[in-house]
């Protein structure tokens, strides 16, 4: 018995069924849930009025901080890294950027250069920062921003001499444990405090 449908109608019917079947199998595209954060300078650079010329060396990070994910500590031996909560720039670069803005805002500082230093950038002292903590902490029943770094200040030039070395630990800033924008803001304030500590430690 011959089909009552002409061949071209059978072709259209098969195509419609194929499309309908694919719609049921392939899920619709989903929005990217990834959120990106930056550290923000809380001080605005002012016209250079001071005399001290500083060089900021590349910021060194603890190994576990060398990731684009924001890190949250949940106990002494557990770290949480959420792939959907990420730094928009390398963390060391962000710390150096905010630190430079803080130093340039201080009336004692005349200039602050980032490594690699330009040939014509004259410096009195170089500042090395080794970051030990830069994360959220949800240990126990508290949540807070945690920042600590070792500061080393040395004379600039071919024969540098260390003039100051100290551990800086920022006061614990409360964090709600969920708002990562709030965490980035709290860590920005900690780096601002780091800059003030550096100026206070200059000879």
C-alpha positions as CSV (number, residue, x, y, z in Angstrom):
1,X,0.0,0.0,0.0
2,X,1.4,3.4,-1.0
3,X,1.8,6.2,1.5
4,X,-0.8,9.0,1.2
5,X,2.0,11.6,1.9
6,X,4.0,12.9,-1.0
7,X,7.8,12.4,-0.6
8,X,8.6,16.0,0.1
9,X,6.0,16.0,2.9
10,X,7.6,12.9,4.4
11,X,11.0,14.7,4.3
12,X,9.6,17.8,6.1
13,X,7.9,15.6,8.8
14,X,11.2,13.7,9.4
15,X,13.1,17.0,9.8
16,X,10.5,18.4,12.3
17,X,10.7,15.2,14.4
18,X,14.5,15.3,14.4
19,X,14.5,18.9,15.6
20,X,12.0,18.2,18.3
21,X,14.1,15.2,19.4
22,X,17.2,17.3,19.6
23,X,15.5,20.0,21.7
24,X,14.6,17.3,24.2
25,X,18.2,16.0,24.5
26,X,20.4,19.1,24.3
27,X,19.9,21.4,27.3
28,X,19.7,25.2,26.7
29,X,22.9,27.1,27.3
30,X,23.5,28.3,30.9
31,X,24.9,31.6,32.0
32,X,28.4,31.5,33.3
33,X,28.2,31.7,37.1
34,X,31.9,32.8,37.6
35,X,32.4,36.0,39.5
36,X,35.6,38.1,39.2
37,X,37.1,40.4,41.9
38,X,39.9,42.9,42.2
39,X,41.7,44.5,45.1
40,X,40.8,48.2,45.4
41,X,43.1,51.0,46.4
42,X,41.6,52.8,49.4
43,X,44.0,55.7,49.1
44,X,44.4,58.1,46.2
45,X,48.0,59.0,45.1
46,X,48.8,62.7,45.8
47,X,51.3,65.0,44.1
48,X,54.8,63.9,45.1
49,X,55.8,65.9,48.1
50,X,58.1,63.6,50.1
51,X,61.7,62.8,49.5
52,X,61.9,59.1,50.0
53,X,62.1,57.1,46.7
54,X,60.9,53.5,46.9
55,X,61.1,50.5,44.7
56,X,58.5,47.7,45.2
57,X,59.9,44.3,44.2
58,X,57.7,41.6,42.8
59,X,55.4,40.4,45.5
60,X,56.1,36.8,46.6
61,X,53.1,34.6,47.5
62,X,52.8,31.5,49.6
63,X,52.5,28.5,47.2
64,X,48.8,27.9,48.0
65,X,47.9,31.5,47.1
66,X,49.3,31.1,43.5
67,X,45.8,30.5,42.1
68,X,43.1,32.6,40.5
69,X,40.5,31.3,42.9
70,X,39.9,33.2,46.1
71,X,41.0,31.0,49.0
72,X,39.1,30.3,52.2
73,X,40.7,28.5,55.1
74,X,38.4,26.2,57.0
75,X,40.6,24.9,59.8
76,X,44.3,24.6,60.2
77,X,44.7,22.1,57.4
78,X,41.8,22.6,55.0
79,X,41.6,25.1,52.2
80,X,38.6,25.8,50.0
81,X,39.0,27.1,46.5
82,X,35.8,27.9,44.6
83,X,36.4,28.0,40.8
84,X,33.5,30.3,40.5
85,X,35.0,33.0,42.8
86,X,38.1,34.2,41.0
87,X,40.6,37.1,41.1
88,X,40.5,39.1,37.9
89,X,44.3,39.6,37.9
90,X,47.2,37.7,39.4
91,X,47.1,38.2,43.2
92,X,50.7,39.4,43.4
93,X,50.1,42.1,40.8
94,X,47.0,43.3,42.6
95,X,48.8,43.6,45.9
96,X,51.6,45.5,44.3
97,X,49.2,47.9,42.6
98,X,47.2,48.7,45.8
99,X,50.4,49.0,47.8
100,X,51.9,51.4,45.4
101,X,48.8,53.6,45.6
102,X,49.0,53.6,49.4
103,X,52.7,54.6,49.4
104,X,52.2,57.4,46.9
105,X,49.5,58.8,49.1
106,X,51.9,59.1,52.0
107,X,53.4,62.6,52.4
108,X,56.8,61.1,53.2
109,X,57.1,59.3,49.9
110,X,58.2,61.0,46.7
111,X,58.0,58.1,44.3
112,X,57.2,54.4,44.3
113,X,58.3,52.2,41.3
114,X,57.3,48.7,40.5
115,X,59.7,46.0,39.4
116,X,61.0,45.7,36.7
117,X,62.5,49.1,37.5
118,X,63.1,51.6,34.7
119,X,66.7,52.6,34.2
120,X,66.0,56.2,35.2
121,X,64.0,55.3,38.3
122,X,66.2,56.4,41.2
123,X,65.5,54.7,44.5
124,X,66.6,55.1,48.1
125,X,65.1,51.8,49.4
126,X,63.7,48.7,47.9
127,X,60.8,46.9,49.5
128,X,60.3,43.1,49.3
129,X,56.9,41.6,50.4
130,X,56.4,37.9,51.1
131,X,52.7,37.2,51.6
132,X,52.0,34.4,54.0
133,X,48.2,34.8,54.2
134,X,45.7,36.6,52.0
135,X,42.4,34.7,52.3
136,X,39.1,34.3,54.1
137,X,39.0,32.3,57.3
138,X,35.9,30.4,58.5
139,X,37.6,28.4,61.2
140,X,35.4,27.6,64.2
141,X,32.3,29.9,64.6
142,X,34.0,33.1,63.2
143,X,34.6,34.3,59.7
144,X,37.2,37.0,58.9
145,X,39.7,38.3,56.4
146,X,43.2,37.0,57.2
147,X,46.3,38.8,55.8
148,X,50.0,38.5,56.9
149,X,53.3,39.2,55.2
150,X,57.0,39.6,55.9
151,X,58.3,43.0,55.0
152,X,62.0,43.5,54.1
153,X,63.4,46.9,53.4
154,X,66.9,47.3,51.9
155,X,69.0,50.0,50.5
156,X,68.9,50.3,46.7
157,X,72.0,50.0,44.5
158,X,74.6,47.4,43.6
159,X,75.4,46.6,47.2
160,X,72.1,46.5,49.0
161,X,71.9,46.3,52.8
162,X,68.8,45.2,54.8
163,X,67.7,48.0,57.1
164,X,64.4,46.5,58.4
165,X,62.6,43.2,58.4
166,X,59.4,42.4,60.2
167,X,56.3,40.3,60.2
168,X,53.1,42.3,59.6
169,X,49.8,40.7,60.6
170,X,46.6,42.7,59.8
171,X,43.9,42.9,62.5
172,X,41.1,40.4,61.8
173,X,38.3,42.0,59.8
174,X,34.9,40.4,60.2
175,X,33.5,38.7,57.1
176,X,30.1,37.2,56.6
177,X,31.6,34.1,55.0
178,X,29.5,34.4,51.8
179,X,30.1,37.8,50.2
180,X,33.4,37.5,48.3
181,X,33.2,41.1,47.2
182,X,33.2,42.0,50.9
183,X,36.2,39.8,51.4
184,X,38.1,41.5,48.6
185,X,37.4,44.8,50.2
186,X,38.6,43.7,53.6
187,X,41.8,42.4,52.1
188,X,42.3,45.7,50.2
189,X,42.1,47.5,53.6
190,X,44.7,45.1,55.0
191,X,47.1,46.0,52.2
192,X,46.5,49.6,52.8
193,X,47.6,49.0,56.4
194,X,50.6,47.1,55.1
195,X,51.6,50.3,53.2
196,X,51.4,52.4,56.4
197,X,53.5,49.8,58.2
198,X,56.2,50.1,55.5
199,X,56.4,53.8,55.8
200,X,56.6,53.6,59.6
201,X,59.5,51.1,59.2
202,X,61.6,53.3,57.0
203,X,64.9,54.5,58.6
